[in-house]
Amino acid sequence: MVRVRAAAGTLKLLSAREGGPEMDRITALGLDVDEGMVLIAGDELYYGSDAIHALSLLSSRSGLFNRLNFLVFRSKALSRVIYPVLRAGRNLALKLLRRSRINNLELPENDRF
């Protein structure tokens, strides 16, 4: 798990499957949580590779995983290249686990990975 620097504040991990006001806001903006992660930092929303890039900048540099995370994702360009590979791996894992899509945008015939 990524450790967030104390100066960045508290990180709250939410389940998109449980809904709530954050998901209502994300859906209203047309962001598909099946296709990208979302980071809400104050009033700002970061989506997909921008979210993982911003999260790496907020993370502490202590520990091997956190240092590696920072080194890889501090570059926006590298984040854009690597993020789709990570998303594809996530989607494959969810498909193998037979999990359904969240489909927060209520797209037709979009219930399975």
Steps between C-alpha positions, in 0.01 A plus 500: 500500500625847418585717800392861463724774638367664815497838324259359240236418762296188552432256218152349504447195280142463374324210332337611177260206535348657811406829334469821698543872430851456361374246244209729411752778425727266299205369296365851438838587347473198268800315646481123452644333813525169314755661269699713744565577863398836646690706756314782671739749659309791645284635219715344226426167329772301328410209273694207359871561449464852644368346823789258540747779415348735761491220758870431447578867565300487825658177620782478750841384384546254788512131418596324179148490353438870559837598351439281197148640462637854509784429256270337244192721520652844570527538122166581335623352172607173661174487696306526172697209355489268803147571628316319216710189563410508870132557415504205258649281775230613741227432245641154429511419872139615543395294197670189641326564834168534309434844647249724330576852383384786718353670191445831677419663166228238438629413154296232319648148490788606725454267795794260449875537459 
